[in-house]
Amino acid sequence: MSEKIGFVGVGRMGANMARRLKECGHTISAVYDVRTQAAQELAQELGCVATAELAEVTRLSNIVITVVTDDNAMRAIYRGGLLKGAKGRLFINCATLSPEVHVWVEGRCATKKAQSLEACMASSITQARSGTLYLMCGGKPEVFNRAKPILDQLSDDGKLLRHLGPAGSAASVKALVNMVMNINTAGLAEGLGLGDALGLDLSMLREVFSQTGANTRVLQTDGEDMQKRDHSCFFSAAHAAKDSGIALKLARQQSLNMPLATATKRQYDRMVKAGLGELDKSGIAELTFKGRHNCNGHTNGAH
């Protein structure tokens, strides 16, 4: 069954999800983004409406998928007209947010006789375009079942789709996923940075890492980029800082000390402060390799 699907937030992830669902036979009904030009360009490509009114996205759609930047942006769209005329609509929220925000959204939707589901993504732009996202969902089982036909088409026919529990549960797991990923990325940058300072061949070092206890997924995704200083953005340092912060907030609520996560967030905060927040998370290597970065925020040769 073809659905009419609206998108709120059409950055790299949202736009590629919209393209994927259009190819699967769905009608992309409307798109909204605070960056008006991005919304207009995608609307022209997909043959849909670009609107400056959140309520118009809801009016034109059976399902609305949101992919916004952070907690504040999420609260803003749900207070800013998205729920006007929302009765019977399904809202699928894909951003990495604090768990309590997803619980808050579910409650607001319920007051309007609408449904919401969190669908946290643990993949990147390429997977969004190809429909192979790893999706972790939180919400009521009946809402997950309603959303599943759409989510299947974004997650390799459902092979990469998981329902983890009530609202907030997927966001908690996603925070832990990104916390560990960020720690591993920072650790890899330090290992390669020290290897470089010792005069070791980094291609050899990466191969040795891959066959030993130093192996991690980020070695595959970021190792060569760190060596070549290619930090084209798939997951930004700014997002890494934000997501590590969500995990640390959860840790504080449980009275847990997380020294590695704290140190990692501090490194990504340094990148943001130095104007490097839009580099890929692999750009953390610019802080650890000798001679690459100076305290004035300049990174020679990184791109």
Contacts in CASP RR format, 6 or more apart in sequence:
PFRMAT RR
TARGET T0000
AUTHOR 0000-0000-0000
METHOD contacts of the structure
MODEL  1
MSEKIGFVGVGRMGANMARRLKECGHTISAVYDVRTQAAQELAQELGCVA
TAELAEVTRLSNIVITVVTDDNAMRAIYRGGLLKGAKGRLFINCATLSPE
VHVWVEGRCATKKAQSLEACMASSITQARSGTLYLMCGGKPEVFNRAKPI
LDQLSDDGKLLRHLGPAGSAASVKALVNMVMNINTAGLAEGLGLGDALGL
DLSMLREVFSQTGANTRVLQTDGEDMQKRDHSCFFSAAHAAKDSGIALKL
ARQQSLNMPLATATKRQYDRMVKAGLGELDKSGIAELTFKGRHNCNGHTN
GAH
1 149 0 8 1.000
2 25 0 8 1.000
2 26 0 8 1.000
2 27 0 8 1.000
3 26 0 8 1.000
3 27 0 8 1.000
3 62 0 8 1.000
3 63 0 8 1.000
3 150 0 8 1.000
4 26 0 8 1.000
4 27 0 8 1.000
4 29 0 8 1.000
4 60 0 8 1.000
4 61 0 8 1.000
4 62 0 8 1.000
4 63 0 8 1.000
5 18 0 8 1.000
5 21 0 8 1.000
5 26 0 8 1.000
5 27 0 8 1.000
5 28 0 8 1.000
5 29 0 8 1.000
5 61 0 8 1.000
5 62 0 8 1.000
5 63 0 8 1.000
5 64 0 8 1.000
5 65 0 8 1.000
5 150 0 8 1.000
6 18 0 8 1.000
6 28 0 8 1.000
6 29 0 8 1.000
6 30 0 8 1.000
6 31 0 8 1.000
6 48 0 8 1.000
6 57 0 8 1.000
6 60 0 8 1.000
6 61 0 8 1.000
6 63 0 8 1.000
6 64 0 8 1.000
6 65 0 8 1.000
7 14 0 8 1.000
7 15 0 8 1.000
7 17 0 8 1.000
7 18 0 8 1.000
7 28 0 8 1.000
7 30 0 8 1.000
7 31 0 8 1.000
7 32 0 8 1.000
7 57 0 8 1.000
7 64 0 8 1.000
7 65 0 8 1.000
7 66 0 8 1.000
7 67 0 8 1.000
8 31 0 8 1.000
8 32 0 8 1.000
8 33 0 8 1.000
8 54 0 8 1.000
8 57 0 8 1.000
8 64 0 8 1.000
8 65 0 8 1.000
8 66 0 8 1.000
8 67 0 8 1.000
8 68 0 8 1.000
8 77 0 8 1.000
8 82 0 8 1.000
9 31 0 8 1.000
9 32 0 8 1.000
9 33 0 8 1.000
9 34 0 8 1.000
9 39 0 8 1.000
9 66 0 8 1.000
9 67 0 8 1.000
9 68 0 8 1.000
10 18 0 8 1.000
10 31 0 8 1.000
10 32 0 8 1.000
10 33 0 8 1.000
10 38 0 8 1.000
10 39 0 8 1.000
10 42 0 8 1.000
10 67 0 8 1.000
11 33 0 8 1.000
11 35 0 8 1.000
11 38 0 8 1.000
11 67 0 8 1.000
12 125 0 8 1.000
12 128 0 8 1.000
13 67 0 8 1.000
13 94 0 8 1.000
13 121 0 8 1.000
13 124 0 8 1.000
13 125 0 8 1.000
13 128 0 8 1.000
14 65 0 8 1.000
14 67 0 8 1.000
14 94 0 8 1.000
14 128 0 8 1.000
15 38 0 8 1.000
15 42 0 8 1.000
16 125 0 8 1.000
16 128 0 8 1.000
16 129 0 8 1.000
17 65 0 8 1.000
17 67 0 8 1.000
17 94 0 8 1.000
17 128 0 8 1.000
17 133 0 8 1.000
17 154 0 8 1.000
18 28 0 8 1.000
18 31 0 8 1.000
18 42 0 8 1.000
18 46 0 8 1.000
18 65 0 8 1.000
19 45 0 8 1.000
19 46 0 8 1.000
19 129 0 8 1.000
20 128 0 8 1.000
20 129 0 8 1.000
20 130 0 8 1.000
20 131 0 8 1.000
20 153 0 8 1.000
20 154 0 8 1.000
21 28 0 8 1.000
21 150 0 8 1.000
21 153 0 8 1.000
21 154 0 8 1.000
22 28 0 8 1.000
22 46 0 8 1.000
24 153 0 8 1.000
26 150 0 8 1.000
27 48 0 8 1.000
28 46 0 8 1.000
28 47 0 8 1.000
28 48 0 8 1.000
29 48 0 8 1.000
29 49 0 8 1.000
29 57 0 8 1.000
29 60 0 8 1.000
29 61 0 8 1.000
30 43 0 8 1.000
30 48 0 8 1.000
30 49 0 8 1.000
30 50 0 8 1.000
30 51 0 8 1.000
30 56 0 8 1.000
30 57 0 8 1.000
30 60 0 8 1.000
30 61 0 8 1.000
31 39 0 8 1.000
31 42 0 8 1.000
31 43 0 8 1.000
31 46 0 8 1.000
31 48 0 8 1.000
31 49 0 8 1.000
31 50 0 8 1.000
31 51 0 8 1.000
31 57 0 8 1.000
32 39 0 8 1.000
32 50 0 8 1.000
32 51 0 8 1.000
32 52 0 8 1.000
32 53 0 8 1.000
32 54 0 8 1.000
32 56 0 8 1.000
32 57 0 8 1.000
33 39 0 8 1.000
36 50 0 8 1.000
36 52 0 8 1.000
39 50 0 8 1.000
39 51 0 8 1.000
40 50 0 8 1.000
42 50 0 8 1.000
43 49 0 8 1.000
43 50 0 8 1.000
44 50 0 8 1.000
49 56 0 8 1.000
49 60 0 8 1.000
51 57 0 8 1.000
53 81 0 8 1.000
54 77 0 8 1.000
54 80 0 8 1.000
54 81 0 8 1.000
54 82 0 8 1.000
54 84 0 8 1.000
55 81 0 8 1.000
55 82 0 8 1.000
55 84 0 8 1.000
55 85 0 8 1.000
57 64 0 8 1.000
57 82 0 8 1.000
58 64 0 8 1.000
58 81 0 8 1.000
58 82 0 8 1.000
58 83 0 8 1.000
58 84 0 8 1.000
58 85 0 8 1.000
58 86 0 8 1.000
58 89 0 8 1.000
59 84 0 8 1.000
59 85 0 8 1.000
61 89 0 8 1.000
62 89 0 8 1.000
62 90 0 8 1.000
63 89 0 8 1.000
63 90 0 8 1.000
63 91 0 8 1.000
63 92 0 8 1.000
63 147 0 8 1.000
63 150 0 8 1.000
64 82 0 8 1.000
64 89 0 8 1.000
64 90 0 8 1.000
64 91 0 8 1.000
64 92 0 8 1.000
65 91 0 8 1.000
65 92 0 8 1.000
65 93 0 8 1.000
65 94 0 8 1.000
66 74 0 8 1.000
66 77 0 8 1.000
66 82 0 8 1.000
66 91 0 8 1.000
66 92 0 8 1.000
66 93 0 8 1.000
66 94 0 8 1.000
66 95 0 8 1.000
67 94 0 8 1.000
67 95 0 8 1.000
68 74 0 8 1.000
68 77 0 8 1.000
68 95 0 8 1.000
69 95 0 8 1.000
70 95 0 8 1.000
70 97 0 8 1.000
70 242 0 8 1.000
71 97 0 8 1.000
71 98 0 8 1.000
71 101 0 8 1.000
73 95 0 8 1.000
74 93 0 8 1.000
74 95 0 8 1.000
74 97 0 8 1.000
74 101 0 8 1.000
74 105 0 8 1.000
75 101 0 8 1.000
75 104 0 8 1.000
78 105 0 8 1.000
78 108 0 8 1.000
82 91 0 8 1.000
83 108 0 8 1.000
83 109 0 8 1.000
83 112 0 8 1.000
83 114 0 8 1.000
85 112 0 8 1.000
86 109 0 8 1.000
86 112 0 8 1.000
86 113 0 8 1.000
86 114 0 8 1.000
87 112 0 8 1.000
87 113 0 8 1.000
87 114 0 8 1.000
88 113 0 8 1.000
88 114 0 8 1.000
88 115 0 8 1.000
89 114 0 8 1.000
89 115 0 8 1.000
90 114 0 8 1.000
90 115 0 8 1.000
90 116 0 8 1.000
90 117 0 8 1.000
90 143 0 8 1.000
90 146 0 8 1.000
90 147 0 8 1.000
91 105 0 8 1.000
91 109 0 8 1.000
91 114 0 8 1.000
91 115 0 8 1.000
91 116 0 8 1.000
91 117 0 8 1.000
92 116 0 8 1.000
92 117 0 8 1.000
92 119 0 8 1.000
92 147 0 8 1.000
92 150 0 8 1.000
92 151 0 8 1.000
93 102 0 8 1.000
93 105 0 8 1.000
93 116 0 8 1.000
93 117 0 8 1.000
93 118 0 8 1.000
93 119 0 8 1.000
94 118 0 8 1.000
94 119 0 8 1.000
94 120 0 8 1.000
94 121 0 8 1.000
96 120 0 8 1.000
96 121 0 8 1.000
96 171 0 8 1.000
96 174 0 8 1.000
96 175 0 8 1.000
96 178 0 8 1.000
96 239 0 8 1.000
96 242 0 8 1.000
96 243 0 8 1.000
96 246 0 8 1.000
97 118 0 8 1.000
97 171 0 8 1.000
97 246 0 8 1.000
98 171 0 8 1.000
98 246 0 8 1.000
98 249 0 8 1.000
99 167 0 8 1.000
99 168 0 8 1.000
99 169 0 8 1.000
99 171 0 8 1.000
99 172 0 8 1.000
99 175 0 8 1.000
99 250 0 8 1.000
100 168 0 8 1.000
101 171 0 8 1.000
102 116 0 8 1.000
102 118 0 8 1.000
102 138 0 8 1.000
102 167 0 8 1.000
102 168 0 8 1.000
102 170 0 8 1.000
102 171 0 8 1.000
103 167 0 8 1.000
103 168 0 8 1.000
105 116 0 8 1.000
105 118 0 8 1.000
105 167 0 8 1.000
106 116 0 8 1.000
106 139 0 8 1.000
106 167 0 8 1.000
107 116 0 8 1.000
109 115 0 8 1.000
109 116 0 8 1.000
115 140 0 8 1.000
115 143 0 8 1.000
115 146 0 8 1.000
116 139 0 8 1.000
116 143 0 8 1.000
116 167 0 8 1.000
117 137 0 8 1.000
117 138 0 8 1.000
117 139 0 8 1.000
117 140 0 8 1.000
117 143 0 8 1.000
117 144 0 8 1.000
117 147 0 8 1.000
118 137 0 8 1.000
118 138 0 8 1.000
118 139 0 8 1.000
118 167 0 8 1.000
118 168 0 8 1.000
118 170 0 8 1.000
118 171 0 8 1.000
119 135 0 8 1.000
119 136 0 8 1.000
119 137 0 8 1.000
119 138 0 8 1.000
119 147 0 8 1.000
119 151 0 8 1.000
119 170 0 8 1.000
120 135 0 8 1.000
120 136 0 8 1.000
120 137 0 8 1.000
120 170 0 8 1.000
120 171 0 8 1.000
120 173 0 8 1.000
120 174 0 8 1.000
121 128 0 8 1.000
121 133 0 8 1.000
121 134 0 8 1.000
121 135 0 8 1.000
121 174 0 8 1.000
122 133 0 8 1.000
122 134 0 8 1.000
122 135 0 8 1.000
122 136 0 8 1.000
122 174 0 8 1.000
122 177 0 8 1.000
123 132 0 8 1.000
123 133 0 8 1.000
123 134 0 8 1.000
123 160 0 8 1.000
124 234 0 8 1.000
124 235 0 8 1.000
125 234 0 8 1.000
126 234 0 8 1.000
127 133 0 8 1.000
127 134 0 8 1.000
128 154 0 8 1.000
131 153 0 8 1.000
131 154 0 8 1.000
131 155 0 8 1.000
131 156 0 8 1.000
132 155 0 8 1.000
132 156 0 8 1.000
132 160 0 8 1.000
133 154 0 8 1.000
133 155 0 8 1.000
133 160 0 8 1.000
134 155 0 8 1.000
134 160 0 8 1.000
134 162 0 8 1.000
135 151 0 8 1.000
135 154 0 8 1.000
135 155 0 8 1.000
135 160 0 8 1.000
135 161 0 8 1.000
135 162 0 8 1.000
136 162 0 8 1.000
136 164 0 8 1.000
136 170 0 8 1.000
136 173 0 8 1.000
136 174 0 8 1.000
137 144 0 8 1.000
137 147 0 8 1.000
137 151 0 8 1.000
137 161 0 8 1.000
137 162 0 8 1.000
137 163 0 8 1.000
137 164 0 8 1.000
137 165 0 8 1.000
137 170 0 8 1.000
138 144 0 8 1.000
138 163 0 8 1.000
138 164 0 8 1.000
138 165 0 8 1.000
138 166 0 8 1.000
138 167 0 8 1.000
138 168 0 8 1.000
138 169 0 8 1.000
138 170 0 8 1.000
138 171 0 8 1.000
139 163 0 8 1.000
139 165 0 8 1.000
139 166 0 8 1.000
139 167 0 8 1.000
139 168 0 8 1.000
139 169 0 8 1.000
139 170 0 8 1.000
140 166 0 8 1.000
140 167 0 8 1.000
141 163 0 8 1.000
144 163 0 8 1.000
148 158 0 8 1.000
148 161 0 8 1.000
151 158 0 8 1.000
151 161 0 8 1.000
152 158 0 8 1.000
152 161 0 8 1.000
155 161 0 8 1.000
164 170 0 8 1.000
164 173 0 8 1.000
171 246 0 8 1.000
172 250 0 8 1.000
174 243 0 8 1.000
175 243 0 8 1.000
175 246 0 8 1.000
175 247 0 8 1.000
175 250 0 8 1.000
176 247 0 8 1.000
178 240 0 8 1.000
178 243 0 8 1.000
178 244 0 8 1.000
178 246 0 8 1.000
178 247 0 8 1.000
179 243 0 8 1.000
179 244 0 8 1.000
179 247 0 8 1.000
179 248 0 8 1.000
179 258 0 8 1.000
179 261 0 8 1.000
179 264 0 8 1.000
181 217 0 8 1.000
181 218 0 8 1.000
182 240 0 8 1.000
182 243 0 8 1.000
182 244 0 8 1.000
182 261 0 8 1.000
182 264 0 8 1.000
182 265 0 8 1.000
182 268 0 8 1.000
182 281 0 8 1.000
183 260 0 8 1.000
183 261 0 8 1.000
183 264 0 8 1.000
184 216 0 8 1.000
184 217 0 8 1.000
184 218 0 8 1.000
185 218 0 8 1.000
185 222 0 8 1.000
185 240 0 8 1.000
185 264 0 8 1.000
185 281 0 8 1.000
185 282 0 8 1.000
185 284 0 8 1.000
186 263 0 8 1.000
186 264 0 8 1.000
186 267 0 8 1.000
186 284 0 8 1.000
188 209 0 8 1.000
188 216 0 8 1.000
188 218 0 8 1.000
188 219 0 8 1.000
188 222 0 8 1.000
188 223 0 8 1.000
188 226 0 8 1.000
189 226 0 8 1.000
189 282 0 8 1.000
189 283 0 8 1.000
189 284 0 8 1.000
189 285 0 8 1.000
189 287 0 8 1.000
189 288 0 8 1.000
189 289 0 8 1.000
190 288 0 8 1.000
191 205 0 8 1.000
191 288 0 8 1.000
192 202 0 8 1.000
192 205 0 8 1.000
192 206 0 8 1.000
192 223 0 8 1.000
192 226 0 8 1.000
192 227 0 8 1.000
192 285 0 8 1.000
192 288 0 8 1.000
192 289 0 8 1.000
193 285 0 8 1.000
193 288 0 8 1.000
193 289 0 8 1.000
193 290 0 8 1.000
194 288 0 8 1.000
195 202 0 8 1.000
195 205 0 8 1.000
196 202 0 8 1.000
196 289 0 8 1.000
196 290 0 8 1.000
197 289 0 8 1.000
197 290 0 8 1.000
202 227 0 8 1.000
203 227 0 8 1.000
206 219 0 8 1.000
206 223 0 8 1.000
206 224 0 8 1.000
206 227 0 8 1.000
208 214 0 8 1.000
209 215 0 8 1.000
209 219 0 8 1.000
210 219 0 8 1.000
210 220 0 8 1.000
221 234 0 8 1.000
221 282 0 8 1.000
222 280 0 8 1.000
222 281 0 8 1.000
222 282 0 8 1.000
223 282 0 8 1.000
224 230 0 8 1.000
225 231 0 8 1.000
225 232 0 8 1.000
225 280 0 8 1.000
225 282 0 8 1.000
225 283 0 8 1.000
226 282 0 8 1.000
226 283 0 8 1.000
226 285 0 8 1.000
226 289 0 8 1.000
229 285 0 8 1.000
229 286 0 8 1.000
229 292 0 8 1.000
229 301 0 8 1.000
229 302 0 8 1.000
229 303 0 8 1.000
230 282 0 8 1.000
230 303 0 8 1.000
231 279 0 8 1.000
231 280 0 8 1.000
231 282 0 8 1.000
231 283 0 8 1.000
231 286 0 8 1.000
231 302 0 8 1.000
231 303 0 8 1.000
232 280 0 8 1.000
232 303 0 8 1.000
233 278 0 8 1.000
233 279 0 8 1.000
233 280 0 8 1.000
234 280 0 8 1.000
235 280 0 8 1.000
235 281 0 8 1.000
236 277 0 8 1.000
236 278 0 8 1.000
236 279 0 8 1.000
236 280 0 8 1.000
236 281 0 8 1.000
237 268 0 8 1.000
237 271 0 8 1.000
237 272 0 8 1.000
237 276 0 8 1.000
237 277 0 8 1.000
237 278 0 8 1.000
237 279 0 8 1.000
237 280 0 8 1.000
237 281 0 8 1.000
237 283 0 8 1.000
237 284 0 8 1.000
238 268 0 8 1.000
238 271 0 8 1.000
238 272 0 8 1.000
238 277 0 8 1.000
238 278 0 8 1.000
239 281 0 8 1.000
240 268 0 8 1.000
240 281 0 8 1.000
240 284 0 8 1.000
241 265 0 8 1.000
241 268 0 8 1.000
241 269 0 8 1.000
241 271 0 8 1.000
241 272 0 8 1.000
241 277 0 8 1.000
244 261 0 8 1.000
244 264 0 8 1.000
244 265 0 8 1.000
244 268 0 8 1.000
245 265 0 8 1.000
247 258 0 8 1.000
247 261 0 8 1.000
248 258 0 8 1.000
248 261 0 8 1.000
248 262 0 8 1.000
248 265 0 8 1.000
251 257 0 8 1.000
251 258 0 8 1.000
251 261 0 8 1.000
267 284 0 8 1.000
267 287 0 8 1.000
268 277 0 8 1.000
268 281 0 8 1.000
268 284 0 8 1.000
270 287 0 8 1.000
271 277 0 8 1.000
271 279 0 8 1.000
271 283 0 8 1.000
271 284 0 8 1.000
271 286 0 8 1.000
271 287 0 8 1.000
274 293 0 8 1.000
274 295 0 8 1.000
274 296 0 8 1.000
274 297 0 8 1.000
274 299 0 8 1.000
275 297 0 8 1.000
276 283 0 8 1.000
276 286 0 8 1.000
276 297 0 8 1.000
276 299 0 8 1.000
276 302 0 8 1.000
279 286 0 8 1.000
279 299 0 8 1.000
279 302 0 8 1.000
283 302 0 8 1.000
285 292 0 8 1.000
286 292 0 8 1.000
286 293 0 8 1.000
286 299 0 8 1.000
286 302 0 8 1.000
287 293 0 8 1.000
291 300 0 8 1.000
292 299 0 8 1.000
292 300 0 8 1.000
292 302 0 8 1.000
293 299 0 8 1.000
END
